[in-house]
């Protein structure tokens, strides 16, 4: 290797990476990412991804139930119906978990490349240890009863079992295992553990004296169980005995046998799990052993109880709901236990016993969770239950909070709907304090299930049983499944339209949940449905499909066909309506990289849409949403960009990066109800929230283990709901500053109809100097928030008002709107060949908006007259203006003093932002300049730079400048005397 002055290139690179500047930069990026992720909190998880007993655990001390939901560990308190969450920061799917004997820690295993075994503090919900010794995936993990060791078994292709002294972070013993292992259990005295799997039961012995003296990994000693005539069975679960049966080991086979191995590893005895009167085989999946009982999870919702002493059958526990149950009608416990003769039940896939409360938690393969009270086996009661989607969730819709005049809401406030590949649409409401909800006894959150057919097979997740260690099945098999692909609620809240993967369109009345229309609308799956908004004056429904067609239906005429559009040459990914400039627009985009802008026209046949603009980009367009002002369309693209288009003229106005990562594709975009933010989901499973106008990333979140297929902000702007291919629904709570900003914007929308986006609220002042300072600060703030082609973080010059308001008429560089280096986000233009214009907001207008502004001024309703906005003084000659009002002000106060304050347009900002200037000197200079102003005006000036003057000590007393940023665009200054 080449050396330079005794050092290698490798060592020089290492030294460079260790330099303080590099570390500082790394810490800065890491802290920034942490700040973004702290803006959103996971509040509720509606889903479970436990594939077997290895993914369900009970805390032996507190009774908490832990199970995975994508990349999240849900810690459920069944009695209080409260959840806590541990988010796996590696973004890898959690496949297995287990509590420590004292309940303080939980260990998890994951799948994916180079997976890790992680130990988490339950109380703090933080990671405390990590072991990365597997390559492909981790099938099962377990703590030893003395809490010293953790055993982890890899996937079949991983072929390794590790024993980890986790507090020392060393692997003390390891060995290879060639079989597919699905379960592991430690003996009571921690001297050995047992693994079970396909034709596999093996006893592994720990030599404590050897492992404690030697730090290096030693070979793990293993001995196979003597299976005898059961050697060809699949052993789906294993559990070591407790108490007087501590020397025994119990196993269960998928064929329905309960087996006992003695201390010599010999198969001593076994019994069949099925009752003698039954002629059907009972597939067995899971096992939980106590000192007095053995619980065996079996097919068809059955859990059988045996005695560990002699394997005698004791009883069968109650079964859960039957498949296809209308849960809205199950309002009493007696309804749950009234069984139908021909009813089919979901299979039990996991059982876990809580010795403290004597509760048994059961997971079934329709993704339902029950907690049974088994203190008295003659009178078993239900403590808790929940029911979730069992397959990919494709879309989510929030029920509108305001329906049309004269119409009564069909659903309670806060309701939302989801549709899934399990061929159901489900109605949810997570408001636990609502008095308008009609509760059922099966789920606290799920209100209603709409089944599309009588086939119950789609309700079961077959991967829970077939995929023994959580390894994913062939994705092609999932594509052949049926299911509801998309849906949309009518603006009046009366109808629900849904489209499935075979092209069938269904319309349901939300009052009765009855189907009123079922038609084969397309030859392929329907990818998008959209109702026209009330402001269009029309009641239309557009359906777009993979067959490249758009159908426009008249919702007022029993959904009769008005028009079929066939301009697209590939799958249509999104279609939207918008009322814009007094016209009704329809915009569609697709995989053919085209965007079509159409305008509605009246004809003899009725309303028809004609093409007005056709835009082609160099990237596939996956999703689109319209902002509430109905002026812009945001489109998510394959190159991870969000492109903003003007609906009126079809021009691209802005382009910015739509993902914080460097991989994947933006597949979903969603604006919030106020239009202030836009959320994106990327194929790398991450979700981001951006400022709609600047492209600045304000929040990030992760937790789903598959692609996020749908997102919606709630009507109250407090939450965001995401759905994913992992079958889970996540409800996120937004930071208060985001909620306040959106609500403020909504208030502006209601008051003016067309809000001023970037408005600085500063108390008005008759003094022209103060007024000019207001103008100066507003210009500075707008330029900071709205980067133009020649604007950077430090604004070196200013233009007069006429130039400022019209300063963007010139041609812009292609990436002018997205290449500014913000400290809180990195943006780059993926497509430098696309012309991009700045978004039209106050203070940064395009030609189109200048025409609108002139029309408003002619009518006497200029934007400057809006409440709270700054009326910028007309200053045709800046020098004359300055000289007239305060040209001699500084000289009168300090004629001989060298002036720190340059009385130019940027003088005050320059002084305040000079790093070398002390706060006291800046205060004194500003005070001298504005000493003739009123006290309130002085406070106004100091309030313009709150970061430098949070507390100013003045000769007239101590003033506390209190300020609160309601959102990045509005500054409230509230002076107070102390």
VEXRO-281553 format. One line per field, with one value per residue (C-alpha): residue in one letter; y, x, z. Coordinates in steps of 0.25 Angstrom, whole numbers, plus 5000, padded with zeros to 4 digits. Each point is the difference from the previous one (the first is absolute). Layout:
res	c(a ...)
north	c(Y ...)
east	c(X ...)
up	c(Z ...)
END
This chain:
res	c(x x x x x x x x x x x x x x x x x x x x x x x x x x x x x x x x x x x x x x x x x x x x x x x x x x x x x x x x x x x x x x x x x x x x x x x x x x x x x x x x x x x x x x x x x x x x x x x x x x x x x x x x x x x x x x x x x x x x x x x x x x x x x x x x x x x x x x x x x x x x x x x x x x x x x x x x x x x x x x x x x x x x x x x x x x x x x x x x x x x x x x x x x x x x x x x x x x x x x x x x x x x x x x x x x x x x x x x x x x x x x x x x x x x x x x x x x x x x x x x x x x x x x x x x x x x x x x x x x x x x x x x x x x x x x x x x x x x x x x x x x x x x x x x x x x x x x x x x x x x x x x x x x x x x x x x x x x x x x x x x x x x x x x x x x x x x x x x x x x x x x x x x x x x x x x x x x x x x x x x x x x x x x x x x x x x x x x x x x x x x x x x x x x x x x x x x x x x x x x x x x x x x x x x x x x x x x x x x x x x x x x x x x x x x x x x x x x x x x x x x x x x x x x x x x x x x x x x x x x x x x x x x x x x x x x x x x x x x x x x x x x x x x x x x x x x x x x x x x x x x x x x x x x x x x x x x x x x x x x x x x x x x x x x x x x x x x x x x x x x x x x x x x x x x x x x x x x x x x x x x x x x x x x x x x x x x x x x x x x x x x x x x x x x x x x x x x x x x x x x x x x x x x x x x x x x x x x x x x x x x x x x x x x x x x x x x x x x x x x x x x x x x x x x x x x x x x x x x x x x x x x x x x x x x x x x x x x x x x x x x x x x x x x x x x x x x x x x x x x x x x x x x x x x x x x x x x x x x x x x x x x x x x x x x x x x x x x x x x x x x x x x x x x x x x x x x x x x x x x x x x x x x x x x x x x x x x x x x x x x x x x x x x x x x x x x x x x x x x x x x x x x x x x x x x x x x x x x x x x x x x x x x x x x x x x x x x x x x x x x x x x x x x x x x x x x x x x x x x x x x x x x x x x x x x x x x x x x x x x x x x x x x x x x x x x x x x x x x x x x x x x x x x x x x x x x x x x x x x x x x x x x x x x x x x x x x x x x x x x x x x x x x x x x x x x x x x x x x x x x x x x x x x x x x x x x x x x x x x x)
north	c(5000 5014 5008 5014 5005 4987 5000 4992 5006 4992 5006 5014 4997 4995 5012 5009 4994 5001 5015 5009 5007 4987 4995 5013 4999 4986 5004 5012 4991 4989 5011 5006 4987 4997 5013 4997 4987 5006 5009 4988 4990 4986 5000 4987 4988 4992 4988 4988 4992 4988 4988 4990 4998 5006 5013 5001 5002 5004 5007 4991 5011 5011 4992 5009 4993 5002 4997 5006 5009 5002 5006 5004 4992 5003 4999 4998 5002 4991 5005 5015 4998 5009 4998 5004 4998 4997 5004 4992 5011 4990 5000 4985 4991 4994 4985 4995 5006 4996 5006 4999 4992 5013 5007 5012 4996 4995 4993 5001 4993 5005 4996 5007 5001 4999 5000 5003 4994 5013 5001 5011 5007 4998 5012 5010 4993 5002 4990 4996 4989 4994 4988 4999 4985 4995 5003 4997 5000 4996 4990 5000 5006 4997 5005 4990 4999 5006 5011 4998 4995 5002 4989 5004 4990 5004 4997 4987 5006 5007 4987 5005 5000 5010 5001 5015 5005 5013 5009 4997 5001 4987 4987 4989 4988 4997 4989 4996 4995 4995 4998 5010 5005 5006 5000 5001 4998 5000 4991 5005 4999 5007 4988 4996 5005 4992 5004 4994 5000 4992 4985 5007 5000 5003 5002 5010 5000 5012 4998 5011 4998 5000 5012 5008 4999 5001 5013 4993 4993 4985 4989 4998 4986 4994 4987 4996 4995 4985 5002 4985 4998 5015 5004 5005 5010 5015 5004 5014 5004 4996 5004 4995 4995 5008 4996 4985 4998 5008 4988 4998 5007 5001 5001 5002 4995 5006 4987 5002 4992 5005 4993 4999 4997 4996 5004 4990 5007 4988 5001 4995 5002 5007 5003 5004 5014 4998 4995 4985 5004 5008 4994 5013 5002 5011 5008 5004 5013 5005 4996 5006 4993 5003 4992 4995 5002 4998 5009 4995 5009 4993 5002 5005 5010 4988 5001 4987 4998 4988 4996 5000 4989 4989 5007 4998 5009 5011 5009 5008 5015 5009 5003 5014 5007 4991 5005 5010 5005 5013 5006 5012 4990 4993 5010 4990 4989 4989 5004 4996 4986 4997 4990 4997 4986 5002 5012 5000 5006 5005 4992 5002 5004 5004 4998 5007 4999 5011 4993 5013 5002 4986 5005 4993 5009 4994 5004 4995 4999 5011 5009 5001 5000 4995 5000 4989 5000 4985 5001 4991 4991 4997 5014 5007 5014 5010 5011 5007 4998 5007 4997 5005 4999 4987 5004 5012 5013 5008 5013 5009 5010 5010 5003 5014 5009 5009 4994 5007 5009 4992 4987 4993 4994 4985 4997 5005 5011 4995 4988 4995 4988 4990 4990 4988 4987 4992 5005 5009 5014 5004 5011 5005 5011 5001 5011 4992 5011 5002 4998 4999 4987 4987 4990 4986 4989 4995 5013 5014 5007 4992 5004 4992 4990 5000 4987 5000 4985 4988 4994 4999 4995 5014 5004 4990 5003 4986 5005 4999 4985 4997 5009 4994 5010 5013 4999 5007 4992 5002 5014 4995 4992 5012 5007 4989 5003 5008 5012 5014 5009 5014 5008 5014 5006 5010 5014 5000 4988 4991 4990 4992 4996 4988 4993 4987 4993 4993 5014 4999 5013 5000 5011 4999 5009 5003 5002 4985 4995 4993 4998 5008 4998 4989 5001 4995 5013 4997 4988 5001 5005 5014 5008 5013 5006 5014 5008 5014 5011 5008 5013 4994 5000 4986 4986 4992 4987 4997 4986 4997 4987 4992 4998 5014 5005 5011 4999 5012 4997 5009 4997 5007 4991 4987 5000 5000 5001 5014 4998 4991 5005 4992 5010 4993 4989 4993 4998 5012 5002 5012 5009 5013 5010 5015 5013 5010 5014 4998 4987 4985 4993 4985 4996 4986 4994 4987 4990 5005 5013 5009 5010 5004 5013 5000 5010 4997 5005 4999 4993 4993 4987 5007 5003 4996 5003 5005 5000 5013 4996 4988 5000 4988 4998 4991 4992 4992 5007 4992 5009 5014 5009 5014 5011 5006 5013 4991 5007 4990 4985 4993 4987 4989 4995 4988 5009 5003 5014 5007 5009 5011 5004 5012 4995 5012 4999 4987 5006 4994 5010 4992 4988 4995 4987 4991 4991 5001 4988 4997 4987 4997 5007 5010 4992 5008 5015 5006 5015 5003 5007 5014 4998 5004 4986 4989 4986 4989 4986 4993 4986 5000 4999 5014 5011 5015 5013 5012 5015 5000 5013 5000 4985 5000 4987 5002 4986 4986 4986 4986 4987 4992 4988 5001 5011 5011 4999 5011 5012 5010 5012 5000 5012 5006 5000 4993 4987 4993 4986 4990 4987 4990 4986 4995 4999 5011 5014 5010 5012 5011 5012 5013 5010 5012 5010 4992 4999 5015 5004 4992 5005 5015 4997 4994 5013 5008 4992 5002 5015 5004 4988 5003 5001 5007 4989 5008 5010 5007 5004 5013 5011 5011 5014 5014 5002 4999 4994 4989 4998 4999 4990 4992 5000 4996 4988 4995 5000 4993 4990 4997 4999 4990 4991 5002 4998 5006 4999 5009 4999 4993 4999 5013 5011 5010 5010 5005 5006 5010 4996 5000 4992 4991 4996 4998 4995 4986 5003 4997 4986 4991 4989 4986 4997 5013 4996 4988 5001 5010 4994 5001 4995 4991 4993 4996 5002 4999 5000 4986 5005 5012 5001 5004 5015 5004 5012 5005 4998 5012 5005 5014 5006 4990 5001 4994 5007 4993 5005 5014 5000 4996 5010 5011 4996 4999 5014 5006 4995 5006 4987 4999 4989 5011 5003 4986 5000 4999 5002 5010 5012 5003 5015 5005 5003 5004 5006 4993 5010 5011 4993 4997 5014 5006 4992 4996 5005 5008 4992 4993 5012 5008 4990 4996 5010 4996 4985 4990 4995 4985 5002 5002 5007 4992 4990 4989 5008 4995 4986 5000 5006 4990 4988 5004 4988 5009 5011 4997 5001 5012 5008 4996 5004 5014 5003 4997 5007 5012 5000 4998 5008 5010 4989 4996 4989 4990 5003 4997 4986 4998 5002 4990 4990 5000 4992 4991 4991 5011 5007 4990 5009 5014 5008 5015 5013 5001 4986 4985 4996 4986 4998 4988 4994 4988 4994 4995 4995 5003 5011 5008 5007 5005 5011 5001 5010 4999 5008 4993)
east	c(5000 5005 5006 5002 5010 4998 4985 4990 4989 4991 5005 4999 4986 4997 5007 4991 4988 5004 5002 4991 4994 4995 4995 4992 4994 4996 4994 4993 4993 4997 4994 4992 4994 4996 4993 4992 4996 4996 4989 4991 4997 4994 4987 4992 5003 4988 5007 5008 5011 5002 5003 5001 5003 5014 4993 4991 5005 4994 5008 4999 5000 4991 4992 5003 4998 5011 4998 5006 4993 5009 5013 4993 4999 4986 5000 4985 4994 4987 4993 5001 5000 5013 5011 5015 5009 5015 5004 5011 5010 5006 4987 5001 4987 4999 4999 5001 5000 5001 5000 5011 4995 5000 4992 5010 5005 4994 5009 4996 5005 4998 5001 5008 5014 5010 4988 5003 4996 4996 4997 4990 4997 4985 4998 5009 4997 5014 5010 5011 5007 5002 5006 5003 5004 4989 5000 4986 4990 4997 4989 4999 5006 4999 5006 5006 4992 5013 5000 5014 4999 4992 4999 4997 4997 5001 4992 5002 5010 5007 5003 5005 4996 5007 5001 5002 5005 4993 5005 5014 4996 5007 4996 5004 4996 4995 4997 4994 4986 4995 4985 4989 4999 4987 5001 5009 4999 5009 5000 4996 5015 5006 5009 4994 4990 4992 4998 4988 4997 4999 5003 5009 5000 5014 5005 5012 5008 5007 5013 5000 5014 5006 4993 5002 5016 5001 4997 5000 4988 5000 4993 4986 4997 4987 4993 4988 4988 4996 4988 4997 4988 4997 5013 4993 4991 5001 5001 4994 5003 5007 5000 5008 4993 4998 5000 4999 5001 5012 5008 4989 4999 4987 4999 4988 4999 4993 4992 4994 5008 5005 5013 5008 5015 5007 5013 5007 4995 4991 4986 4993 4985 4991 4985 4991 4994 4987 4988 4996 4987 5006 5004 5007 5015 5004 5012 5008 5009 5003 5003 5001 5004 4997 5003 4985 4995 5004 4993 5000 4996 4993 4993 4986 5001 5002 5009 5001 5005 5008 5006 5015 5001 4993 4996 4986 4990 4993 4991 4999 5000 4989 5002 5001 4990 4997 5005 4991 4993 4993 5007 4991 4989 5009 4997 4998 5010 4989 5000 5014 4999 4987 5006 4994 5000 5008 5008 5015 5010 5014 5012 5008 5014 5006 4997 5007 4997 5001 5002 4998 4985 4998 4996 5003 5002 4997 5002 4992 5004 4989 5009 4991 5005 4993 5004 4992 4999 5003 5000 4988 5000 4985 4997 5009 4998 5005 5009 5004 4998 5004 4998 5009 5002 5006 5007 5005 4992 4999 4993 4995 4989 4996 4985 4998 4997 4990 4990 4991 4988 4988 5008 5002 5014 4999 5012 5005 5010 5015 4996 5009 4999 5010 5000 5009 5003 4993 4987 4995 4997 5001 4995 5009 4998 5012 4993 4999 4992 4989 4986 4994 5006 4993 5010 5001 5007 5010 5008 5001 5005 4993 4986 4995 5005 4994 5003 5000 4996 4997 5014 5007 5013 5005 4999 5011 5014 5006 5014 4998 5000 5007 5012 5006 5011 4994 5007 4992 4993 5001 4995 4994 4990 4995 4997 4990 4991 4987 4997 4996 5010 4995 4988 4994 4989 4991 5001 4986 5004 4989 5007 5012 5006 5010 5008 5006 5011 4991 4995 4986 4994 4991 4992 4996 4990 5007 4987 4996 5014 4992 5005 4992 5009 5009 5005 5012 5006 5014 5007 5011 5002 4994 5012 4993 4986 4996 4988 4998 5000 4988 5006 5000 4985 5000 4999 5009 5008 5012 5006 5014 5006 5012 4993 5004 4985 4993 4985 4992 4987 4988 4998 4986 4995 5003 5014 4997 5012 5003 5013 5012 5014 5011 5012 5009 5009 5003 4994 4993 5005 4992 4988 4995 4989 5002 4992 5010 4998 4985 5002 5000 5013 5004 5014 5006 5014 5005 5011 5002 5006 4989 4991 4987 4993 4986 4988 4985 4991 4985 4995 4988 5003 5004 5013 5012 5015 5009 5015 5007 5014 5009 5013 5010 5011 5012 4995 4989 4989 4994 4990 4994 4993 4993 5003 4988 5001 4998 5011 5011 5002 5011 5005 5009 5010 5009 5012 4997 4995 4987 4996 4990 4992 4991 4986 4996 5012 5006 5014 5009 5002 5009 5008 5006 5005 4989 5008 5011 5007 5008 4992 4987 4988 4989 4988 4989 4998 4990 4997 4995 4986 5006 5010 5012 5007 5001 5003 5007 5003 5012 5002 5011 4988 5003 4990 5003 4993 5004 4997 4991 5006 5014 5003 5006 4999 4993 4998 5003 4995 5002 4995 4993 5007 4994 4997 4990 4989 4991 5000 4990 5000 4988 4990 5005 5014 5005 5003 5005 4995 5009 4997 5010 5002 5004 4985 5001 4994 5008 4994 5011 4998 5006 5008 4992 5007 4996 4986 4999 5006 4990 4988 5005 5001 4986 4995 5006 4994 4986 5002 5005 4998 5014 5010 5012 5010 5012 4995 5008 4992 5006 4992 4998 5007 4998 5015 5006 5013 4993 4991 5012 5006 4988 5001 5015 4997 4989 5009 5010 4991 4993 5014 5004 4988 4998 5013 5001 5010 5010 4997 5009 5000 5006 4993 5010 4992 4985 4992 4989 4986 4996 5013 4997 4986 5004 5014 4997 4995 5014 5003 5004 5011 4994 5003 4998 4989 5006 5015 5001 5007 4991 5006 4988 4999 5009 4993 5005 4994 4999 4996 5008 4993 4987 4996 4995 4994 4998 4987 4991 4999 5000 5013 5005 4990 5000 4995 4986 4999 5004 4988 4991 5006 4997 4986 4998 5006 4991 4988 5006 5003 5015 5007 5007 4986 4998 4999 5014 5008 5011 4996 5013 5002 5003 5014 5004 5013 5006 5011 4990 4991 5012 5005 4986 4997 5012 5012 5006 4994 5013 5009 4991 5002 5015 5006 5015 4997 5004 4987 4997 4987 5000 4987 4997 4990 5008 5007 4992 5000 5015 5002 4992 5005 5015 5006 5011 4990 4996 4986 5002 5007 4989 4989 5007 5001 4986 4995 5008 4994 4986 5000 4990 4990 4989 5002 4991 5008 5013 4994 4995 5014 5006 4989 5005 5012 4995 5012 5010 4991 4992 5003 5005 5005 4997 5002 4985 4999 5000 4991 4997 4997 4991 4997 4994 5002 4986 5006 5012 4993 4994 5007 4992 5007 4994 5007 4999 5005 5007)
up	c(5000 4997 5012 5001 5011 5008 4999 4991 4993 5008 5013 4994 4997 5014 5006 4991 5004 5015 4998 5009 4988 4994 5014 5001 4987 5003 5013 4994 4989 5010 5010 4988 4996 5015 5001 4987 5005 5014 4993 4998 5011 4997 5008 4996 4992 4994 4995 5004 4993 5009 4992 5011 5015 4999 4997 5012 5014 5014 5011 5012 5009 4994 4991 4988 4987 4989 4985 4987 4990 4989 5005 5013 5013 5007 5015 5003 5014 4998 5012 4997 4985 4999 4990 5001 4988 4997 4986 4994 4995 4990 4992 5000 5002 5014 4999 5014 5015 5014 5014 5010 5013 5008 4989 4999 4986 4987 4990 4985 4987 4986 4986 4988 4996 5012 5011 5015 5013 5008 5015 5004 5013 5002 5009 4992 4986 4996 4995 5010 4992 4986 4994 4985 4997 4991 4985 4995 5011 5014 5002 5016 5012 5015 5013 5010 5013 5007 4990 4997 4986 4988 4989 4986 4988 4986 4988 4993 4990 5012 5006 5013 5015 5009 5015 5004 5013 4997 5011 4996 4986 4996 4994 5009 4992 4986 4991 4986 4999 4986 5003 4999 5015 5004 5016 5011 5015 5012 5012 5014 5005 4987 4998 4986 4990 4989 4986 4991 4986 4987 5004 5011 5015 5006 5014 5001 5013 5006 5007 5010 5006 4986 4994 5012 4999 4985 4993 4986 4994 5003 4992 5006 5004 4994 5001 4992 5006 4998 4992 4997 4991 5000 4993 4987 5007 5000 5014 5000 5015 5012 5015 5012 5012 5013 5014 5003 4985 4998 4994 4989 4987 4992 4985 4991 4985 4989 4998 5014 5010 5014 5003 5013 5000 5013 5006 4991 4988 4997 4994 5012 4997 4991 4998 4989 5001 4993 5008 4998 4995 4989 4987 4995 5001 5009 4996 5012 4999 5014 5014 5014 5013 5014 5013 5000 4985 4986 4989 4986 4989 4988 4988 4999 5012 5009 5013 5007 5015 5005 5013 5000 5010 4991 4987 5004 4993 5009 4991 4988 5001 4993 4985 4995 4990 4988 4986 4993 5013 4999 5013 5001 5004 5011 5011 5011 5005 4998 4985 4999 5006 4992 4989 4987 4995 4987 5005 4997 5010 4998 5004 5013 4996 5014 5014 5012 5015 5010 5014 5008 4995 4995 4987 4986 4988 4987 4985 4989 4985 4996 5008 5012 5015 5012 5015 5008 5015 5003 5015 5000 4989 5002 4998 4990 4997 4990 5005 4987 4985 4987 4985 4989 4985 4996 4987 4993 5003 4987 5003 5012 4999 5011 5001 4997 5012 4993 4991 4990 5005 5003 5002 5013 5003 4998 5009 5013 5000 4999 4992 4989 4991 4994 4989 4998 4992 5010 4992 5011 5003 5015 5008 5011 5011 5011 5008 5013 5007 4989 5005 4986 4997 5001 5006 4997 5009 4990 4997 5007 4987 4988 4998 4988 4989 4986 4994 4985 4998 5008 4998 5014 4995 4996 5015 5004 4999 4996 5001 5015 4999 4987 5003 5012 5003 4994 4987 4990 4989 4985 4997 4988 5008 5007 4986 4997 5012 4999 5009 5000 4993 5002 5006 5001 5009 4993 5005 5006 5008 4995 4990 5000 4987 4999 4989 5001 4993 4990 4995 5007 5005 5012 5007 5014 5008 5013 5008 4998 4995 4989 4986 4990 4987 4995 4986 4993 4996 4995 4995 5010 5014 5003 5005 5004 5003 5001 5003 4996 5011 5003 4995 4986 5000 4994 5007 4991 5003 4992 5000 4995 4997 4996 4987 4996 5000 5008 5002 5004 5007 5004 5015 4999 4989 5007 4995 4986 4990 4995 4993 4998 4998 4994 4998 5009 4994 5014 5014 5005 5014 5005 4995 5007 4999 5003 4998 4995 4994 4999 4992 5004 4997 5000 5001 4998 5001 4997 4998 4985 5007 4995 5007 4993 5004 4995 5001 5002 4989 4998 4988 4995 5006 5014 5006 4993 5002 4989 5001 5002 5004 4998 5008 4999 5009 5001 5012 5004 5007 5012 5007 5001 5009 4998 5011 5007 4992 4987 4993 5001 4998 5007 4993 5006 4990 4998 5001 5015 4996 5003 4988 5002 4988 4998 4996 4992 4990 5002 5003 5010 5011 5010 5002 5012 5006 5006 5009 5010 4995 4988 4995 4996 4993 5005 4998 5008 5003 5009 5003 5014 5001 5000 4989 5008 5000 4991 5005 4991 5001 4994 4996 5010 5010 5006 5001 4999 5002 4992 5000 4987 4995 5004 4999 5014 5008 5013 5005 4997 5005 4998 5006 4989 4995 4986 4990 5005 4991 5005 5009 5005 5010 5009 4999 5014 4995 5012 4994 4988 4996 4992 4994 4994 4993 5014 5003 5011 5002 5008 5006 5002 5009 4994 5008 5005 4992 4987 5005 5004 4986 4992 5009 4998 4985 5000 5007 4990 4989 5006 5002 4987 4991 4994 5012 5000 5002 5006 5009 5011 5012 5006 5007 4991 5003 4994 5001 4986 5005 5007 4988 4991 5010 4999 4985 5001 5009 4992 4988 5007 5005 4987 4993 5011 4998 4985 4993 4987 4989 5006 5014 5011 5015 5001 4992 4996 4993 4999 4989 5001 5001 4986 4996 5012 4996 4986 5001 4995 4986 4994 4996 5011 5001 4999 5014 5006 5009 5006 5002 5011 5012 5012 5013 5002 4987 4988 4987 4986 4986 4994 4987 4996 4986 5006 5001 5013 5006 5014 5007 5000 5014 5006 4997 4990 4989 4986 4987 5002 5014 4997 4990 5011 5010 4990 4999 5015 5001 4990 5008 5013 5006 5000 5008 5009 5005 5006 5015 5006 4988 4998 4992 4993 4998 4986 4999 4985 5005 5012 5002 5001 5009 5010 4999 5002 5012 5008 4992 5012 5012 5003 4999 5009 5011 4998 4991 5003 5002 4989 4996 5001 4993 4985 4997 4987 4997 5006 5011 5011 4996 4998 5013 5008 4992 5002 5007 5007 5005 5015 5003 5009 4990 4990 5010 5003 4985 4997 5012 4996 4986 5004 5013 4996 4997 5009 5010 4993 4987 5006 5005 4986 4994 5010 4997 4986 5004 5012 4999 5003 5010 5009 5012 4998 5012 4997 5008 5001 5007 4996 4989 4996 4985 5000 4986 4995 4986 4997 4987 4992 4993 5011 5011 5012 5009 5014 5009 5015 5011 5012)
END
